[in-house]
Amino acid sequence: MNGQIDWNEMPEAHVFKSDVTGLRKEEVKVEIGDGRVLQISGERNVGREEINNDEAAAVQRVECSSGKFTRSFTLPMNAKMDQVRAAVENGVLIVTVPKDEAKQAVESSN
């Protein structure tokens, strides 16, 4: 599993997006850690029994990736760490971290 994540800085928020197709939302974790760290992790297990429940059939090819991923991002001072929102829409994890406009203005003037 590759765990590739896009980070876009929008005028009012930092937005993270990741393809989590095939994962249930219980299999994806979004956590806030010390030092303004956003951590996104998950695990996809593709076992033989999940691919084919018919014992008489043989699996010809497995191309679905499986495994664990963990990605960590240190967020800037203007991130509102207490207002992080996460949702899965059409197989895409979207994590939104609003910006503190007062801190944004201070950072811009320095």
Backbone as XML, in Angstrom:
<?xml version="1.0"?>
<chain id="A" units="angstrom">
  <residue number="1" name="MET">
    <atom name="N" x="0.842" y="-1.164" z="0.000"/>
    <atom name="CA" x="0.000" y="0.000" z="0.000"/>
    <atom name="C" x="0.892" y="1.233" z="0.000"/>
  </residue>
  <residue number="2" name="ASN">
    <atom name="N" x="0.624" y="2.200" z="-0.842"/>
    <atom name="CA" x="1.566" y="3.303" z="-1.001"/>
    <atom name="C" x="1.349" y="4.479" z="-0.051"/>
  </residue>
  <residue number="3" name="GLY">
    <atom name="N" x="0.123" y="4.758" z="0.386"/>
    <atom name="CA" x="-0.116" y="5.835" z="1.339"/>
    <atom name="C" x="0.212" y="7.211" z="0.814"/>
  </residue>
  <residue number="4" name="GLN">
    <atom name="N" x="0.049" y="7.434" z="-0.478"/>
    <atom name="CA" x="0.331" y="8.744" z="-1.047"/>
    <atom name="C" x="-0.763" y="9.721" z="-0.652"/>
  </residue>
  <residue number="5" name="ILE">
    <atom name="N" x="-0.343" y="10.920" z="-0.221"/>
    <atom name="CA" x="-1.282" y="11.922" z="0.264"/>
    <atom name="C" x="-0.938" y="13.267" z="-0.359"/>
  </residue>
  <residue number="6" name="ASP">
    <atom name="N" x="-1.955" y="13.940" z="-0.881"/>
    <atom name="CA" x="-1.799" y="15.296" z="-1.403"/>
    <atom name="C" x="-2.115" y="16.291" z="-0.295"/>
  </residue>
  <residue number="7" name="TRP">
    <atom name="N" x="-1.289" y="17.338" z="-0.158"/>
    <atom name="CA" x="-1.523" y="18.399" z="0.826"/>
    <atom name="C" x="-1.664" y="19.698" z="0.044"/>
  </residue>
  <residue number="8" name="ASN">
    <atom name="N" x="-2.847" y="20.285" z="0.119"/>
    <atom name="CA" x="-3.118" y="21.561" z="-0.550"/>
    <atom name="C" x="-3.401" y="22.624" z="0.501"/>
  </residue>
  <residue number="9" name="GLU">
    <atom name="N" x="-2.747" y="23.773" z="0.368"/>
    <atom name="CA" x="-3.031" y="24.890" z="1.258"/>
    <atom name="C" x="-4.008" y="25.818" z="0.558"/>
  </residue>
  <residue number="10" name="MET">
    <atom name="N" x="-5.201" y="25.888" z="1.120"/>
    <atom name="CA" x="-6.254" y="26.742" z="0.591"/>
    <atom name="C" x="-6.275" y="28.022" z="1.429"/>
  </residue>
  <residue number="11" name="PRO">
    <atom name="N" x="-6.986" y="29.064" z="0.993"/>
    <atom name="CA" x="-7.014" y="30.309" z="1.778"/>
    <atom name="C" x="-7.501" y="30.128" z="3.213"/>
  </residue>
  <residue number="12" name="GLU">
    <atom name="N" x="-8.464" y="29.210" z="3.439"/>
    <atom name="CA" x="-9.026" y="29.064" z="4.782"/>
    <atom name="C" x="-8.674" y="27.762" z="5.485"/>
  </residue>
  <residue number="13" name="ALA">
    <atom name="N" x="-7.972" y="26.839" z="4.796"/>
    <atom name="CA" x="-7.673" y="25.547" z="5.419"/>
    <atom name="C" x="-6.549" y="24.816" z="4.698"/>
  </residue>
  <residue number="14" name="HIS">
    <atom name="N" x="-5.968" y="23.859" z="5.416"/>
    <atom name="CA" x="-5.047" y="22.893" z="4.826"/>
    <atom name="C" x="-5.898" y="21.660" z="4.527"/>
  </residue>
  <residue number="15" name="VAL">
    <atom name="N" x="-5.808" y="21.129" z="3.303"/>
    <atom name="CA" x="-6.641" y="19.999" z="2.905"/>
    <atom name="C" x="-5.731" y="18.859" z="2.446"/>
  </residue>
  <residue number="16" name="PHE">
    <atom name="N" x="-5.919" y="17.691" z="3.064"/>
    <atom name="CA" x="-5.159" y="16.490" z="2.744"/>
    <atom name="C" x="-6.100" y="15.504" z="2.075"/>
  </residue>
  <residue number="17" name="LYS">
    <atom name="N" x="-5.642" y="14.876" z="0.984"/>
    <atom name="CA" x="-6.460" y="13.891" z="0.279"/>
    <atom name="C" x="-5.631" y="12.647" z="-0.004"/>
  </residue>
  <residue number="18" name="SER">
    <atom name="N" x="-6.282" y="11.491" z="0.183"/>
    <atom name="CA" x="-5.610" y="10.223" z="-0.063"/>
    <atom name="C" x="-6.614" y="9.215" z="-0.598"/>
  </residue>
  <residue number="19" name="ASP">
    <atom name="N" x="-6.169" y="8.416" z="-1.569"/>
    <atom name="CA" x="-6.997" y="7.346" z="-2.111"/>
    <atom name="C" x="-7.016" y="6.198" z="-1.105"/>
  </residue>
  <residue number="20" name="VAL">
    <atom name="N" x="-8.185" y="5.912" z="-0.565"/>
    <atom name="CA" x="-8.326" y="4.812" z="0.390"/>
    <atom name="C" x="-9.372" y="3.817" z="-0.110"/>
  </residue>
  <residue number="21" name="THR">
    <atom name="N" x="-9.460" y="3.699" z="-1.426"/>
    <atom name="CA" x="-10.413" y="2.780" z="-2.024"/>
    <atom name="C" x="-10.257" y="1.385" z="-1.442"/>
  </residue>
  <residue number="22" name="GLY">
    <atom name="N" x="-11.364" y="0.788" z="-1.058"/>
    <atom name="CA" x="-11.343" y="-0.564" z="-0.519"/>
    <atom name="C" x="-11.185" y="-0.637" z="0.983"/>
  </residue>
  <residue number="23" name="LEU">
    <atom name="N" x="-10.866" y="0.487" z="1.627"/>
    <atom name="CA" x="-10.744" y="0.496" z="3.085"/>
    <atom name="C" x="-12.049" y="0.970" z="3.704"/>
  </residue>
  <residue number="24" name="ARG">
    <atom name="N" x="-12.430" y="0.335" z="4.804"/>
    <atom name="CA" x="-13.557" y="0.834" z="5.577"/>
    <atom name="C" x="-13.043" y="1.974" z="6.442"/>
  </residue>
  <residue number="25" name="LYS">
    <atom name="N" x="-13.932" y="2.886" z="6.835"/>
    <atom name="CA" x="-13.455" y="4.026" z="7.612"/>
    <atom name="C" x="-12.844" y="3.601" z="8.945"/>
  </residue>
  <residue number="26" name="GLU">
    <atom name="N" x="-13.236" y="2.417" z="9.459"/>
    <atom name="CA" x="-12.631" y="1.912" z="10.688"/>
    <atom name="C" x="-11.173" y="1.503" z="10.472"/>
  </residue>
  <residue number="27" name="GLU">
    <atom name="N" x="-10.762" y="1.302" z="9.233"/>
    <atom name="CA" x="-9.394" y="0.864" z="8.924"/>
    <atom name="C" x="-8.449" y="2.035" z="8.660"/>
  </residue>
  <residue number="28" name="VAL">
    <atom name="N" x="-8.965" y="3.260" z="8.747"/>
    <atom name="CA" x="-8.154" y="4.460" z="8.536"/>
    <atom name="C" x="-8.172" y="5.272" z="9.825"/>
  </residue>
  <residue number="29" name="LYS">
    <atom name="N" x="-6.989" y="5.728" z="10.263"/>
    <atom name="CA" x="-6.890" y="6.540" z="11.476"/>
    <atom name="C" x="-6.330" y="7.904" z="11.132"/>
  </residue>
  <residue number="30" name="VAL">
    <atom name="N" x="-6.935" y="8.936" z="11.704"/>
    <atom name="CA" x="-6.438" y="10.303" z="11.607"/>
    <atom name="C" x="-6.233" y="10.762" z="13.043"/>
  </residue>
  <residue number="31" name="GLU">
    <atom name="N" x="-4.974" y="11.066" z="13.381"/>
    <atom name="CA" x="-4.644" y="11.427" z="14.756"/>
    <atom name="C" x="-3.834" y="12.723" z="14.793"/>
  </residue>
  <residue number="32" name="ILE">
    <atom name="N" x="-3.995" y="13.450" z="15.902"/>
    <atom name="CA" x="-3.220" y="14.663" z="16.146"/>
    <atom name="C" x="-2.270" y="14.357" z="17.289"/>
  </residue>
  <residue number="33" name="GLY">
    <atom name="N" x="-0.977" y="14.569" z="17.044"/>
    <atom name="CA" x="0.022" y="14.275" z="18.060"/>
    <atom name="C" x="0.711" y="15.528" z="18.554"/>
  </residue>
  <residue number="34" name="ASP">
    <atom name="N" x="1.633" y="15.327" z="19.484"/>
    <atom name="CA" x="2.423" y="16.439" z="20.018"/>
    <atom name="C" x="3.247" y="17.068" z="18.906"/>
  </residue>
  <residue number="35" name="GLY">
    <atom name="N" x="3.546" y="18.325" z="19.064"/>
    <atom name="CA" x="4.379" y="19.020" z="18.092"/>
    <atom name="C" x="3.649" y="19.359" z="16.817"/>
  </residue>
  <residue number="36" name="ARG">
    <atom name="N" x="2.316" y="19.502" z="16.882"/>
    <atom name="CA" x="1.485" y="19.902" z="15.739"/>
    <atom name="C" x="1.581" y="18.875" z="14.606"/>
  </residue>
  <residue number="37" name="VAL">
    <atom name="N" x="1.599" y="17.598" z="14.966"/>
    <atom name="CA" x="1.757" y="16.532" z="13.986"/>
    <atom name="C" x="0.403" y="15.900" z="13.662"/>
  </residue>
  <residue number="38" name="LEU">
    <atom name="N" x="0.104" y="15.874" z="12.380"/>
    <atom name="CA" x="-1.067" y="15.167" z="11.870"/>
    <atom name="C" x="-0.572" y="13.830" z="11.351"/>
  </residue>
  <residue number="39" name="GLN">
    <atom name="N" x="-1.150" y="12.732" z="11.857"/>
    <atom name="CA" x="-0.739" y="11.398" z="11.400"/>
    <atom name="C" x="-1.936" y="10.693" z="10.780"/>
  </residue>
  <residue number="40" name="ILE">
    <atom name="N" x="-1.729" y="10.173" z="9.579"/>
    <atom name="CA" x="-2.751" y="9.425" z="8.857"/>
    <atom name="C" x="-2.196" y="8.030" z="8.618"/>
  </residue>
  <residue number="41" name="SER">
    <atom name="N" x="-2.963" y="7.012" z="9.017"/>
    <atom name="CA" x="-2.490" y="5.640" z="8.857"/>
    <atom name="C" x="-3.651" y="4.724" z="8.491"/>
  </residue>
  <residue number="42" name="GLY">
    <atom name="N" x="-3.293" y="3.575" z="7.985"/>
    <atom name="CA" x="-4.314" y="2.599" z="7.628"/>
    <atom name="C" x="-3.694" y="1.276" z="7.264"/>
  </residue>
  <residue number="43" name="GLU">
    <atom name="N" x="-4.567" y="0.282" z="7.063"/>
    <atom name="CA" x="-4.089" y="-1.038" z="6.688"/>
    <atom name="C" x="-5.109" y="-1.708" z="5.784"/>
  </residue>
  <residue number="44" name="ARG">
    <atom name="N" x="-4.607" y="-2.251" z="4.693"/>
    <atom name="CA" x="-5.447" y="-3.016" z="3.773"/>
    <atom name="C" x="-4.890" y="-4.424" z="3.703"/>
  </residue>
  <residue number="45" name="ASN">
    <atom name="N" x="-5.741" y="-5.393" z="4.041"/>
    <atom name="CA" x="-5.361" y="-6.799" z="3.962"/>
    <atom name="C" x="-6.177" y="-7.447" z="2.866"/>
  </residue>
  <residue number="46" name="VAL">
    <atom name="N" x="-5.510" y="-7.932" z="1.853"/>
    <atom name="CA" x="-6.184" y="-8.659" z="0.787"/>
    <atom name="C" x="-5.738" y="-10.104" z="0.915"/>
  </residue>
  <residue number="47" name="GLY">
    <atom name="N" x="-6.582" y="-10.900" z="1.557"/>
    <atom name="CA" x="-6.262" y="-12.310" z="1.740"/>
    <atom name="C" x="-6.908" y="-13.145" z="0.660"/>
  </residue>
  <residue number="48" name="ARG">
    <atom name="N" x="-6.412" y="-14.336" z="0.502"/>
    <atom name="CA" x="-6.941" y="-15.241" z="-0.523"/>
    <atom name="C" x="-8.436" y="-15.466" z="-0.337"/>
  </residue>
  <residue number="49" name="GLU">
    <atom name="N" x="-8.888" y="-15.583" z="0.924"/>
    <atom name="CA" x="-10.307" y="-15.834" z="1.161"/>
    <atom name="C" x="-11.169" y="-14.632" z="0.799"/>
  </residue>
  <residue number="50" name="GLU">
    <atom name="N" x="-10.612" y="-13.416" z="0.863"/>
    <atom name="CA" x="-11.362" y="-12.236" z="0.476"/>
    <atom name="C" x="-11.477" y="-12.130" z="-1.041"/>
  </residue>
  <residue number="51" name="ILE">
    <atom name="N" x="-10.476" y="-12.616" z="-1.740"/>
    <atom name="CA" x="-10.459" y="-12.520" z="-3.191"/>
    <atom name="C" x="-11.403" y="-13.545" z="-3.801"/>
  </residue>
  <residue number="52" name="ASN">
    <atom name="N" x="-11.386" y="-14.744" z="-3.245"/>
    <atom name="CA" x="-12.167" y="-15.804" z="-3.868"/>
    <atom name="C" x="-12.640" y="-16.786" z="-2.804"/>
  </residue>
  <residue number="53" name="ASN">
    <atom name="N" x="-13.931" y="-16.806" z="-2.556"/>
    <atom name="CA" x="-14.480" y="-17.703" z="-1.548"/>
    <atom name="C" x="-14.800" y="-19.089" z="-2.101"/>
  </residue>
  <residue number="54" name="ASP">
    <atom name="N" x="-14.629" y="-19.304" z="-3.382"/>
    <atom name="CA" x="-14.926" y="-20.591" z="-4.014"/>
    <atom name="C" x="-13.672" y="-21.467" z="-3.936"/>
  </residue>
  <residue number="55" name="GLU">
    <atom name="N" x="-13.717" y="-22.512" z="-3.102"/>
    <atom name="CA" x="-12.542" y="-23.356" z="-2.903"/>
    <atom name="C" x="-12.114" y="-24.090" z="-4.167"/>
  </residue>
  <residue number="56" name="ALA">
    <atom name="N" x="-13.034" y="-24.300" z="-5.095"/>
    <atom name="CA" x="-12.697" y="-25.024" z="-6.319"/>
    <atom name="C" x="-11.971" y="-24.133" z="-7.324"/>
  </residue>
  <residue number="57" name="ALA">
    <atom name="N" x="-12.065" y="-22.831" z="-7.157"/>
    <atom name="CA" x="-11.437" y="-21.902" z="-8.105"/>
    <atom name="C" x="-10.016" y="-21.570" z="-7.642"/>
  </residue>
  <residue number="58" name="ALA">
    <atom name="N" x="-9.159" y="-21.289" z="-8.580"/>
    <atom name="CA" x="-7.781" y="-20.902" z="-8.262"/>
    <atom name="C" x="-7.588" y="-19.428" z="-8.581"/>
  </residue>
  <residue number="59" name="VAL">
    <atom name="N" x="-6.899" y="-18.740" z="-7.717"/>
    <atom name="CA" x="-6.601" y="-17.337" z="-7.952"/>
    <atom name="C" x="-5.550" y="-17.251" z="-9.043"/>
  </residue>
  <residue number="60" name="GLN">
    <atom name="N" x="-5.837" y="-16.529" z="-10.092"/>
    <atom name="CA" x="-4.918" y="-16.405" z="-11.217"/>
    <atom name="C" x="-3.927" y="-15.256" z="-11.041"/>
  </residue>
  <residue number="61" name="ARG">
    <atom name="N" x="-4.396" y="-14.163" z="-10.430"/>
    <atom name="CA" x="-3.531" y="-13.001" z="-10.277"/>
    <atom name="C" x="-4.067" y="-12.143" z="-9.141"/>
  </residue>
  <residue number="62" name="VAL">
    <atom name="N" x="-3.170" y="-11.565" z="-8.354"/>
    <atom name="CA" x="-3.553" y="-10.623" z="-7.305"/>
    <atom name="C" x="-2.812" y="-9.325" z="-7.576"/>
  </residue>
  <residue number="63" name="GLU">
    <atom name="N" x="-3.548" y="-8.272" z="-7.926"/>
    <atom name="CA" x="-2.935" y="-6.978" z="-8.213"/>
    <atom name="C" x="-3.304" y="-5.915" z="-7.194"/>
  </residue>
  <residue number="64" name="CYS">
    <atom name="N" x="-4.250" y="-6.234" z="-6.329"/>
    <atom name="CA" x="-4.644" y="-5.277" z="-5.294"/>
    <atom name="C" x="-3.526" y="-5.191" z="-4.259"/>
  </residue>
  <residue number="65" name="SER">
    <atom name="N" x="-3.110" y="-3.985" z="-3.960"/>
    <atom name="CA" x="-2.041" y="-3.831" z="-2.977"/>
    <atom name="C" x="-2.589" y="-4.035" z="-1.580"/>
  </residue>
  <residue number="66" name="SER">
    <atom name="N" x="-1.730" y="-4.500" z="-0.720"/>
    <atom name="CA" x="-2.114" y="-4.660" z="0.675"/>
    <atom name="C" x="-0.950" y="-4.232" z="1.538"/>
  </residue>
  <residue number="67" name="GLY">
    <atom name="N" x="-1.238" y="-4.012" z="2.802"/>
    <atom name="CA" x="-0.199" y="-3.607" z="3.735"/>
    <atom name="C" x="-0.622" y="-2.405" z="4.545"/>
  </residue>
  <residue number="68" name="LYS">
    <atom name="N" x="0.337" y="-1.902" z="5.314"/>
    <atom name="CA" x="0.099" y="-0.762" z="6.194"/>
    <atom name="C" x="0.751" y="0.483" z="5.605"/>
  </residue>
  <residue number="69" name="PHE">
    <atom name="N" x="0.191" y="1.623" z="5.972"/>
    <atom name="CA" x="0.848" y="2.882" z="5.653"/>
    <atom name="C" x="0.673" y="3.836" z="6.817"/>
  </residue>
  <residue number="70" name="THR">
    <atom name="N" x="1.650" y="4.687" z="7.012"/>
    <atom name="CA" x="1.594" y="5.751" z="8.018"/>
    <atom name="C" x="2.292" y="6.958" z="7.441"/>
  </residue>
  <residue number="71" name="ARG">
    <atom name="N" x="1.630" y="8.088" z="7.481"/>
    <atom name="CA" x="2.236" y="9.337" z="7.021"/>
    <atom name="C" x="2.042" y="10.382" z="8.104"/>
  </residue>
  <residue number="72" name="SER">
    <atom name="N" x="3.063" y="11.188" z="8.342"/>
    <atom name="CA" x="3.005" y="12.234" z="9.358"/>
    <atom name="C" x="3.359" y="13.566" z="8.730"/>
  </residue>
  <residue number="73" name="PHE">
    <atom name="N" x="2.657" y="14.611" z="9.152"/>
    <atom name="CA" x="2.871" y="15.960" z="8.642"/>
    <atom name="C" x="2.931" y="16.925" z="9.818"/>
  </residue>
  <residue number="74" name="THR">
    <atom name="N" x="3.972" y="17.749" z="9.869"/>
    <atom name="CA" x="4.044" y="18.803" z="10.876"/>
    <atom name="C" x="3.332" y="20.017" z="10.308"/>
  </residue>
  <residue number="75" name="LEU">
    <atom name="N" x="2.280" y="20.435" z="10.985"/>
    <atom name="CA" x="1.452" y="21.520" z="10.484"/>
    <atom name="C" x="1.983" y="22.871" z="10.934"/>
  </residue>
  <residue number="76" name="PRO">
    <atom name="N" x="1.740" y="23.909" z="10.131"/>
    <atom name="CA" x="2.207" y="25.244" z="10.497"/>
    <atom name="C" x="1.445" y="25.802" z="11.699"/>
  </residue>
  <residue number="77" name="MET">
    <atom name="N" x="1.965" y="26.873" z="12.254"/>
    <atom name="CA" x="1.381" y="27.484" z="13.447"/>
    <atom name="C" x="-0.050" y="27.973" z="13.234"/>
  </residue>
  <residue number="78" name="ASN">
    <atom name="N" x="-0.429" y="28.268" z="12.002"/>
    <atom name="CA" x="-1.773" y="28.801" z="11.766"/>
    <atom name="C" x="-2.848" y="27.721" z="11.687"/>
  </residue>
  <residue number="79" name="ALA">
    <atom name="N" x="-2.490" y="26.461" z="11.877"/>
    <atom name="CA" x="-3.465" y="25.368" z="11.813"/>
    <atom name="C" x="-4.249" y="25.274" z="13.123"/>
  </residue>
  <residue number="80" name="LYS">
    <atom name="N" x="-5.557" y="25.173" z="13.003"/>
    <atom name="CA" x="-6.429" y="24.997" z="14.172"/>
    <atom name="C" x="-6.502" y="23.503" z="14.474"/>
  </residue>
  <residue number="81" name="MET">
    <atom name="N" x="-5.603" y="23.044" z="15.321"/>
    <atom name="CA" x="-5.453" y="21.624" z="15.603"/>
    <atom name="C" x="-6.684" y="21.014" z="16.275"/>
  </residue>
  <residue number="82" name="ASP">
    <atom name="N" x="-7.476" y="21.830" z="16.932"/>
    <atom name="CA" x="-8.652" y="21.323" z="17.641"/>
    <atom name="C" x="-9.902" y="21.261" z="16.753"/>
  </residue>
  <residue number="83" name="GLN">
    <atom name="N" x="-9.768" y="21.621" z="15.472"/>
    <atom name="CA" x="-10.926" y="21.629" z="14.581"/>
    <atom name="C" x="-10.720" y="20.763" z="13.331"/>
  </residue>
  <residue number="84" name="VAL">
    <atom name="N" x="-9.877" y="19.760" z="13.438"/>
    <atom name="CA" x="-9.591" y="18.868" z="12.315"/>
    <atom name="C" x="-10.831" y="18.036" z="12.009"/>
  </residue>
  <residue number="85" name="ARG">
    <atom name="N" x="-11.165" y="17.936" z="10.727"/>
    <atom name="CA" x="-12.300" y="17.124" z="10.283"/>
    <atom name="C" x="-11.806" y="16.114" z="9.254"/>
  </residue>
  <residue number="86" name="ALA">
    <atom name="N" x="-12.339" y="14.905" z="9.317"/>
    <atom name="CA" x="-11.976" y="13.858" z="8.352"/>
    <atom name="C" x="-13.248" y="13.194" z="7.845"/>
  </residue>
  <residue number="87" name="ALA">
    <atom name="N" x="-13.248" y="12.881" z="6.548"/>
    <atom name="CA" x="-14.382" y="12.192" z="5.936"/>
    <atom name="C" x="-13.874" y="11.368" z="4.772"/>
  </residue>
  <residue number="88" name="VAL">
    <atom name="N" x="-14.597" y="10.301" z="4.459"/>
    <atom name="CA" x="-14.290" y="9.491" z="3.284"/>
    <atom name="C" x="-15.433" y="9.670" z="2.308"/>
  </residue>
  <residue number="89" name="GLU">
    <atom name="N" x="-15.093" y="10.121" z="1.097"/>
    <atom name="CA" x="-16.088" y="10.338" z="0.052"/>
    <atom name="C" x="-15.627" y="9.637" z="-1.215"/>
  </residue>
  <residue number="90" name="ASN">
    <atom name="N" x="-16.428" y="8.683" z="-1.684"/>
    <atom name="CA" x="-16.112" y="7.944" z="-2.916"/>
    <atom name="C" x="-14.705" y="7.362" z="-2.915"/>
  </residue>
  <residue number="91" name="GLY">
    <atom name="N" x="-14.283" y="6.786" z="-1.791"/>
    <atom name="CA" x="-12.972" y="6.153" z="-1.709"/>
    <atom name="C" x="-11.811" y="7.111" z="-1.507"/>
  </residue>
  <residue number="92" name="VAL">
    <atom name="N" x="-12.099" y="8.385" z="-1.237"/>
    <atom name="CA" x="-11.044" y="9.380" z="-1.010"/>
    <atom name="C" x="-11.179" y="9.918" z="0.413"/>
  </residue>
  <residue number="93" name="LEU">
    <atom name="N" x="-10.087" y="9.802" z="1.187"/>
    <atom name="CA" x="-10.043" y="10.393" z="2.519"/>
    <atom name="C" x="-9.739" y="11.876" z="2.358"/>
  </residue>
  <residue number="94" name="ILE">
    <atom name="N" x="-10.561" y="12.716" z="2.979"/>
    <atom name="CA" x="-10.341" y="14.162" z="2.951"/>
    <atom name="C" x="-10.220" y="14.642" z="4.392"/>
  </residue>
  <residue number="95" name="VAL">
    <atom name="N" x="-9.051" y="15.179" z="4.736"/>
    <atom name="CA" x="-8.808" y="15.732" z="6.067"/>
    <atom name="C" x="-8.669" y="17.234" z="5.907"/>
  </residue>
  <residue number="96" name="THR">
    <atom name="N" x="-9.495" y="17.969" z="6.634"/>
    <atom name="CA" x="-9.489" y="19.432" z="6.557"/>
    <atom name="C" x="-9.037" y="20.002" z="7.885"/>
  </residue>
  <residue number="97" name="VAL">
    <atom name="N" x="-8.013" y="20.865" z="7.832"/>
    <atom name="CA" x="-7.484" y="21.526" z="9.023"/>
    <atom name="C" x="-7.657" y="23.028" z="8.812"/>
  </residue>
  <residue number="98" name="PRO">
    <atom name="N" x="-8.665" y="23.635" z="9.454"/>
    <atom name="CA" x="-8.883" y="25.073" z="9.274"/>
    <atom name="C" x="-7.680" y="25.896" z="9.723"/>
  </residue>
  <residue number="99" name="LYS">
    <atom name="N" x="-7.570" y="27.092" z="9.154"/>
    <atom name="CA" x="-6.498" y="28.014" z="9.530"/>
    <atom name="C" x="-7.010" y="29.049" z="10.522"/>
  </residue>
  <residue number="100" name="ASP">
    <atom name="N" x="-6.132" y="29.486" z="11.398"/>
    <atom name="CA" x="-6.413" y="30.581" z="12.315"/>
    <atom name="C" x="-6.004" y="31.862" z="11.598"/>
  </residue>
  <residue number="101" name="GLU">
    <atom name="N" x="-6.977" y="32.694" z="11.238"/>
    <atom name="CA" x="-6.688" y="33.899" z="10.455"/>
    <atom name="C" x="-5.780" y="34.866" z="11.195"/>
  </residue>
  <residue number="102" name="ALA">
    <atom name="N" x="-5.901" y="34.957" z="12.528"/>
    <atom name="CA" x="-5.057" y="35.869" z="13.299"/>
    <atom name="C" x="-3.598" y="35.428" z="13.198"/>
  </residue>
  <residue number="103" name="LYS">
    <atom name="N" x="-3.329" y="34.139" z="13.333"/>
    <atom name="CA" x="-1.964" y="33.644" z="13.225"/>
    <atom name="C" x="-1.454" y="33.755" z="11.791"/>
  </residue>
  <residue number="104" name="GLN">
    <atom name="N" x="-2.345" y="33.618" z="10.823"/>
    <atom name="CA" x="-1.972" y="33.763" z="9.409"/>
    <atom name="C" x="-1.455" y="35.175" z="9.149"/>
  </residue>
  <residue number="105" name="ALA">
    <atom name="N" x="-2.148" y="36.193" z="9.703"/>
    <atom name="CA" x="-1.746" y="37.579" z="9.503"/>
    <atom name="C" x="-0.389" y="37.859" z="10.146"/>
  </residue>
  <residue number="106" name="VAL">
    <atom name="N" x="-0.144" y="37.292" z="11.323"/>
    <atom name="CA" x="1.135" y="37.481" z="12.014"/>
    <atom name="C" x="2.262" y="36.836" z="11.224"/>
  </residue>
  <residue number="107" name="GLU">
    <atom name="N" x="2.044" y="35.599" z="10.714"/>
    <atom name="CA" x="3.069" y="34.899" z="9.936"/>
    <atom name="C" x="3.378" y="35.643" z="8.645"/>
  </residue>
  <residue number="108" name="SER">
    <atom name="N" x="2.360" y="36.237" z="8.008"/>
    <atom name="CA" x="2.543" y="36.949" z="6.749"/>
    <atom name="C" x="3.345" y="38.223" z="6.929"/>
  </residue>
  <residue number="109" name="SER">
    <atom name="N" x="3.225" y="38.861" z="8.103"/>
    <atom name="CA" x="3.920" y="40.127" z="8.315"/>
    <atom name="C" x="5.386" y="39.930" z="8.714"/>
  </residue>
  <residue number="110" name="ASN">
    <atom name="N" x="5.762" y="38.701" z="9.057"/>
    <atom name="CA" x="7.163" y="38.441" z="9.450"/>
    <atom name="C" x="8.028" y="38.134" z="8.277"/>
  </residue>
</chain>
